[in-house]
Amino acid sequence: MNTDASTESGVSGSSGDRSAQSSSVATNADSGSITGIGNRFAQPAPIPIPPKLYRIGEVIEYSGLSRQTVHNYTTMGLLIEVRRTDGGHRLYDESVFERLNGIIALKAQHKSLAHIREYYAKLDAG
């Protein structure tokens, strides 16, 4: 008769069996999820990050252009304000910087503002 308690309970005393038991609940490093136990809890929906909107002062600070230039480009339709604050300040989204880079590049190629406006009108139309 075997008097070893571990063999009577069906649990072997070898280290290989213990490592198998401890790995039955492990984290998946790639997904950060826990494996080996039921997924009882639904994952919460991610919190959407609101888009950053820039006032004209921030646009001129980051672009290096003058306030009047940004204002002129806006009134010409080259730059599009996304909305206005309650106080009437123009707000631009992040795409304004890509557009300004394009305008600056076209001006460096000696394109007229009329040509640039026509180019972006076609681009915006699709």
C-alpha positions in Angstrom: 0.0 0.0 0.0 1.3 3.4 -1.0 1.4 5.9 1.9 2.3 9.0 -0.1 -0.5 11.5 0.3 0.2 13.2 -2.9 -0.3 10.1 -5.0 -3.5 9.2 -3.2 -5.0 12.6 -4.0 -4.1 12.2 -7.6 -1.5 15.0 -7.5 2.0 13.9 -8.3 4.9 15.5 -6.5 7.0 16.1 -9.5 8.0 19.6 -10.5 6.7 19.1 -14.1 3.1 18.7 -12.8 3.3 21.8 -10.6 4.5 23.9 -13.5 1.6 22.6 -15.6 -0.8 23.6 -12.9 0.6 27.1 -12.5 0.5 27.7 -16.2 -3.1 26.9 -16.4 -3.8 30.6 -15.4 -1.3 32.8 -17.2 -1.4 36.1 -18.9 -1.1 36.4 -22.6 1.7 39.0 -23.1 0.5 40.0 -26.5 -3.1 40.8 -25.6 -2.8 41.4 -21.8 -5.7 39.0 -21.2 -5.8 36.3 -18.7 -6.0 32.8 -20.2 -7.3 29.7 -18.4 -10.3 31.4 -16.7 -13.5 32.4 -18.2 -14.0 35.9 -19.6 -16.9 36.8 -17.4 -16.6 40.5 -17.8 -17.2 42.4 -21.0 -14.5 44.7 -22.1 -15.5 48.4 -21.8 -15.7 50.4 -25.0 -12.6 52.6 -25.4 -13.2 56.2 -24.5 -13.1 58.3 -27.8 -10.4 61.0 -27.8 -12.0 64.2 -29.0 -10.2 65.9 -31.9 -7.9 68.7 -31.0 -9.1 72.0 -32.3 -6.7 74.9 -32.7 -7.4 78.7 -32.4 -5.7 81.0 -34.9 -3.1 81.9 -32.3 -2.0 78.3 -32.0 -2.0 77.9 -35.8 0.3 80.9 -36.3 2.5 79.8 -33.4 3.1 76.3 -34.9 3.2 77.4 -38.5 5.3 80.6 -38.3 2.8 82.4 -40.6 1.3 85.7 -39.6 -2.2 86.1 -38.3 -3.2 88.1 -41.3 -1.9 85.4 -43.7 -3.9 82.7 -41.9 -7.0 85.0 -41.9 -6.5 85.7 -45.7 -6.1 82.0 -46.5 -9.3 81.3 -44.6 -11.4 84.1 -46.3 -10.0 82.9 -49.7 -11.3 79.3 -48.9 -7.8 77.8 -48.8 -8.2 77.0 -45.1 -11.4 75.7 -43.6 -12.5 76.5 -40.1 -14.2 73.5 -38.5 -16.3 75.6 -36.2 -16.3 78.7 -34.1 -16.3 79.2 -30.3 -19.2 80.9 -28.6 -17.1 84.0 -28.7 -16.7 83.8 -32.4 -13.1 82.6 -32.5 -12.3 80.3 -35.5 -11.3 76.8 -34.7 -9.2 74.6 -37.1 -8.6 70.9 -36.9 -5.2 69.2 -37.3 -5.6 69.0 -41.1 -4.9 72.8 -41.3 -1.2 72.1 -40.8 -1.0 69.7 -43.8 -2.9 72.2 -45.9 -0.6 75.0 -44.9 2.4 72.9 -45.7 0.9 72.3 -49.2 0.2 76.0 -49.7 3.8 76.9 -48.7 5.2 74.2 -51.0 3.1 75.5 -54.0 4.1 79.1 -53.2 7.8 78.0 -53.2 7.2 76.7 -56.8 6.0 80.2 -57.6 2.3 79.3 -58.0 -0.1 82.1 -57.7 -2.8 82.1 -54.9 -5.4 81.9 -57.7 -3.7 78.7 -59.0 -3.4 77.3 -55.4 -7.1 78.0 -54.7 -8.1 76.3 -57.9 -5.9 73.3 -57.1 -7.4 72.9 -53.7 -11.0 73.4 -55.0 -10.5 70.5 -57.3 -8.8 68.4 -54.6 -11.7 69.1 -52.2 -14.3 68.3 -54.8 -13.0 64.8 -55.1 
